[in-house]
Amino acid sequence: MEIDAIIIFDLNGTIATDGIIKDSTKEKIKELRKSHEIFILSADTFGTLKDIEMELDIKGIKVDKEKYGNEKIAKLKILETLKNENPNKKIIAFGNGANDELLLKNADLGICVIGDEGVWTKTLLNSDIVVKDIDDGLDLILKRKRLEATIRI
């Protein structure tokens, strides 16, 4: 199957709480993986990125905040690299924290997840869609009619 889009997830606070991803979220990500290329970006605060990468069979990218001065710019640079390498693909990004603000603002579709950790207000204001839970956000992509209804003008 042809890859529909690239999806970038922030790890902690977005798809995981305290480094742990709910089983329902894992199943939805595995389903998305069938038609989308998926990347998880993380500073790997809880040291779980490699295990998650292997379990979900997706690409994890450890964010090098020292290289760019902060995590926000580092995530933007990763997004820009993915856009340059995949000029014909749309990029959907999910995040919640201050470090995700530019990622969501510059993705083709930025989805802000309120979740257990809440959300940085500037990130919320720089997103296209806000959801209360990661599973709701994943369902927007899995059940395309929901996304169409949300973005319909």
N, C-alpha and C positions, 0 to 999 in steps of 0.2 A: 504494500500500500504506500502511496506517495505521502511524504510528510506534509501535513496541512499547515503547521505553523511551528514556531519555536516557543517554548514556554520556559520562563525563568522564574524560579521560586527563591525567595529568601527562606532560610531554614527556620531559625528560632524566632518565635512570635508569629510566624506566618503559617508554616505547615507543621511546626512542632512546638510543643510547650516543654520547656526544660530539657530539650534535646530528644524528646520522644514524640513520634508521630502516631496518631490514633490509627487503629486497624482500618476503619472506614476510609480514612484519607489515603492510606497505602493502597487500598484496592482501587480507588478512583484514579490515583496516579498511574498505577499499572495499566488501567484501561486507557488512559490518555496516551501512554507510551506507545500504543499500537498505531497511532496516527500523528503523533507530534514528537518532535525532538525536545527532550527535557533536560534542563540544567538546574542544579541547586547551587546557590551562592551562599557562602557562610564564612564567618571568621572562625568557625568551629569551636565556639565557646565551651561546649560540653564534650568535645572530642568524639562525636558520633557521626561525623560526615562520611568517613570511609565505610562504616558499617551500613549506613543508610544507602549510600551509593551502590554497594554490592547487593543489598537486599532488594532494592527497587530496580536494579539494572539501569541506572541512569548516571549521567555525568555530574559529578560534584566538582565545584571550583572553589578552592580556598581563597578567600579575598585577602589580597596583600595590601593592607591599609598603609603600611610603612612606605611602600613604593610610591604611592600617590598622595600621601599626607593624611588621608582619612578614608574611611570605608565608603562614604557616600560617593566620592570621586572614583574610587577603585571599582565600585559596581557600575558606574556610568561608563568607565573605560571598557569593562567586560561587555556591556551592552553594545557599545560602538564597534568593538571587534566582531561580535556576532553579526551585527548589521552589515558590516563590510564584507564578511565572509559569506553571507547569505542574502544578497541584495533582493532576491525575489521572494523572500519569506517574510511574513508578518511575525512580529515578536510580541508576545503577551507576557507581562510581568506581574507577579504577585508580591506584595510586601506590606509592611505595617509600620516600620520604625523610621526614625530620622535618617538613618543610613540608606533608606529605600526611596527617599523623596525624588531624587534625580532619575533613578531607574524607572519609576512609574511615570514620571513626567515625559520621559523621552522614548518609552516603549510605544509601539503602535496601539496597544491597549494596556493601560495600567489599572490593575485591580487591587484596591486597598482592603485588607482583611482586618477587621476589628479584633476578633479572637480574644483569647484569655489575657493577653498582655496589653490590650488596648491599642491605640494608634497615635502616632505623632500627627498633630493637626496639620502641619504643612504638607505632610505626605498625603493625608486625606484630600487636601485642597488641590494637590497636583495629580490626582488619580482621575480616571475616567468613570470608574464604577467603585462603589463601596459595598462590601458584603459583611455580614455579622459573623461569619464562620468560614473557614477554608473549604469545608465540604460544599457550602452553598456556592462559593466561587468556582470550584471544580465542576459542579453541576451546570454552571453557565456554559462551560465549554463542552461538556459531555452531552448536554441536552440543548442543542443549538437554538431551538426555538425560544428558550428562556433568554439567551443572549440577544437574539434578534428583537425580542419584546423590550428588553432593557435599553438598547441603543437606538431603537427606532425613533426617527425624528418626524 
